[in-house]
Amino acid sequence: METLRNQILIAQLSARLIVEEGINNYAQAKRKASERLGLDWRKYLPDDESVTAALLEYHRIFRFQHQPEFIHNLRHTALEVMEWLTEFAPRLTGPALEGTAGEHNPIVLQLFPETPEEVFWKLRDYRIPFKQAPDLVAKFRGKTMKIPVLTLAWKARTVELRLYPPQKRKLNPRNGPPSASIKMLRRLLSRDD
């Protein structure tokens, strides 16, 4: 009982830290929450699903008046970027798709270019400033690989582009985080309207 109670406390404080302090990494938020609560994170670490549930609950309680419109607008912005990058088979993932995004969360898009340079060139050709962020380390079928990450601003929102190899597009979406193609995102937005 004590373990479950402490996991819930850590998940709830993690959610608050993510929304209010802009921590975009669940592991970092959980560790920071554990420290603030004086709990051993190795002993009481909640899973990511618990933090996502706590985020949804936080938004339902504290941001209920504007969260649905905020998420809808964020998804519209994501759709604009995705349509502009359509040749790279973009997929929306992360907090904007899950409905847990706050003011500090970027719009996270997975792209599948033949080479990362194709994305660099398109951004440069259209004079869109971007920064290269630290690579994301991901596992695919037991192999560790580095995924280049770019960040840019689009309508005053930070957009994070994760550049996956094209063959990863064919992986079953159930094996990774939830994601939505342009077509799926349009359907989701039409239900919101």
C-alpha positions in Angstrom: 0.0 0.0 0.0 2.8 2.4 0.9 4.6 1.6 -2.4 1.5 2.4 -4.5 0.8 5.6 -2.5 4.4 6.8 -3.0 4.3 6.0 -6.7 1.1 8.0 -7.1 2.6 10.9 -5.2 5.7 10.8 -7.5 3.5 10.6 -10.7 1.4 13.5 -9.6 4.3 15.7 -8.7 6.1 14.7 -12.0 3.0 15.8 -13.9 3.1 19.2 -12.2 6.8 19.6 -12.9 6.2 18.7 -16.5 3.5 21.3 -16.9 4.7 24.1 -14.7 8.5 23.8 -15.1 8.6 22.5 -18.7 10.5 19.3 -18.0 10.0 17.3 -21.2 11.6 14.1 -20.0 9.5 11.7 -17.8 12.6 10.1 -16.2 14.0 13.5 -15.2 10.6 14.6 -13.9 10.2 11.4 -11.8 13.7 11.7 -10.3 13.2 15.4 -9.5 9.7 14.6 -8.0 11.2 11.8 -5.9 13.9 14.1 -4.6 11.4 16.8 -3.6 9.3 14.3 -1.8 12.3 12.7 -0.1 11.5 9.3 -1.6 13.9 6.8 -3.1 13.1 6.9 -6.8 14.6 3.4 -7.4 12.2 2.0 -4.8 9.0 3.9 -5.7 9.4 4.7 -9.4 6.1 4.9 -11.2 5.8 3.8 -14.8 5.4 6.3 -17.7 1.7 5.4 -18.1 1.1 6.5 -14.5 2.7 9.9 -15.3 0.7 10.3 -18.4 -2.5 9.5 -16.4 -1.4 12.1 -13.8 -0.8 14.6 -16.6 -4.3 14.1 -18.0 -5.8 14.4 -14.5 -3.8 17.6 -13.9 -5.1 19.2 -17.1 -8.6 18.0 -16.3 -8.5 19.6 -12.9 -6.4 22.8 -13.4 -6.7 23.6 -17.1 -10.1 22.3 -17.9 -11.3 25.6 -19.3 -8.6 26.0 -22.0 -6.9 22.7 -22.4 -9.2 21.3 -25.1 -8.8 24.4 -27.2 -5.1 24.6 -26.5 -4.6 21.0 -27.7 -6.8 21.6 -30.7 -4.7 24.6 -31.8 -1.5 22.7 -31.1 -2.7 19.9 -33.4 -3.7 22.3 -36.1 -0.2 23.8 -36.0 1.3 20.3 -36.1 -0.9 19.5 -39.2 0.5 22.6 -41.0 4.0 21.5 -40.4 3.3 18.0 -41.4 1.6 19.1 -44.6 4.7 21.2 -45.4 7.0 18.2 -44.7 4.7 15.7 -46.4 7.4 14.1 -48.5 9.0 12.8 -45.3 5.9 10.8 -44.2 5.5 12.8 -40.9 3.8 11.4 -37.9 2.7 13.3 -34.8 3.7 11.8 -31.5 4.1 12.9 -27.9 2.1 15.2 -25.7 0.3 17.1 -28.5 -1.2 13.8 -29.7 -1.8 12.4 -26.2 -3.6 15.6 -25.1 -1.1 16.1 -22.2 0.9 19.1 -23.7 1.4 22.2 -21.7 2.9 25.6 -22.7 6.5 24.2 -22.5 6.0 21.1 -24.6 7.3 21.0 -28.2 5.3 19.5 -31.0 7.1 16.3 -31.7 7.1 14.9 -35.3 8.7 11.7 -36.6 10.1 12.1 -40.1 11.4 9.4 -42.4 13.7 11.0 -45.0 16.1 9.0 -47.2 18.9 11.0 -45.5 18.8 13.6 -42.7 20.4 16.0 -45.1 17.2 16.2 -47.2 15.4 17.8 -44.2 18.3 20.2 -43.5 18.3 21.3 -47.2 14.5 21.9 -47.2 14.7 24.0 -44.1 17.7 25.9 -45.5 16.0 26.4 -48.9 13.0 28.0 -47.2 15.2 29.9 -44.8 13.7 28.4 -41.7 16.1 28.6 -38.8 16.7 25.4 -37.0 19.0 23.9 -34.4 20.4 20.5 -34.1 19.5 19.0 -30.7 21.2 16.1 -29.1 20.5 12.8 -30.9 17.8 10.6 -29.5 19.0 7.1 -28.7 16.5 4.4 -29.7 16.4 0.6 -29.8 15.0 -1.2 -32.8 15.0 -5.0 -32.8 17.7 -5.1 -30.1 20.0 -2.6 -31.9 20.7 0.8 -30.5 20.7 3.7 -33.0 21.0 7.4 -32.9 18.1 9.5 -34.3 19.1 13.0 -35.3 16.8 15.7 -33.8 16.2 19.2 -35.1 14.2 22.0 -33.4 12.6 25.0 -35.1 9.9 27.6 -34.4 6.6 27.5 -36.2 4.0 30.1 -35.2 5.7 30.7 -31.9 5.6 27.0 -31.1 8.7 24.8 -30.8 8.7 21.9 -33.2 11.0 18.9 -32.6 11.7 16.9 -35.7 13.0 13.3 -35.1 14.7 12.0 -38.3 14.2 8.2 -38.5 15.6 6.0 -41.3 12.8 5.4 -44.0 12.7 1.6 -43.2 11.5 2.4 -39.6 8.3 3.8 -41.1 7.1 0.2 -41.8 7.4 -0.9 -38.2 4.2 -1.7 -36.5 3.1 1.4 -34.6 2.0 -0.8 -31.7 5.7 -1.4 -31.0 6.4 2.2 -30.3 4.8 5.3 -28.9 1.4 6.3 -30.3 1.7 8.3 -33.5 -0.7 9.8 -36.1 -0.2 10.3 -39.8 -1.6 13.4 -41.6 -4.7 11.5 -42.5 -5.2 10.3 -38.9 -4.6 13.8 -37.5 -7.2 15.3 -39.9 -9.7 12.8 -38.7 -8.9 13.6 -35.1 -9.3 17.3 -35.7 -12.6 16.9 -37.5 -14.0 15.1 -34.5 -12.9 18.1 -32.3 -14.6 20.7 -34.6 
